[in-house]
Amino acid sequence: MDSTLQNAAARTGVQVCALKYCFSEAQSATSTGNVILLAVKDGKALRLYLHRSLKEQIFGPDLDYFAKLLKDLLKRVKGSPGEVFEQLSNLSVGPIITDSVQWIDAGQEDFSTSFHLYGEQTAFVDVI
């Protein structure tokens, strides 16, 4: 995206970071995996969306790792959402890696068919 379009999108859009899960045996940026987490940055706010079939997509010890990661992210999002978004936008090692980061038009995001909003009110056990 050229800088003029990116600047226009920054004024009227939200930034979305898609993160995918890679099986323990295939953890690398080139691995195929399913997008299981969306981080949506709207101004200074950051929202996390989890895939609705998360339980079927994460295996074994990675489930415990992911539960701890989410708990940590919820704490950190409160104090420094921009830093958390930047970190999520650059993950290339481990079971959760960055798939893409892009701008979309504000109001055009409708993740509800495959994802649900994750927050303090949602216990991880509700997700799995």
Sequence and secondary structure as in RCSB ss.txt:
>XXXX:A:sequence
MDSTLQNAAARTGVQVCALKYCFSEAQSATSTGNVILLAVKDGKALRLYLHRSLKEQIFGPDLDYFAKLLKDLLK
RVKGSPGEVFEQLSNLSVGPIITDSVQWIDAGQEDFSTSFHLYGEQTAFVDVI
>XXXX:A:secstr
  HHHHHHHHHHEEEEEEEEE  GGG STTS  EEEEEEEEETTEEEEEEETTHHHH  THHHHHHHHHHHHHHH
HHHH HHHHHHHHTT  SSSEEEEEEEEEETT    TTTEEEE TTS HHHH 
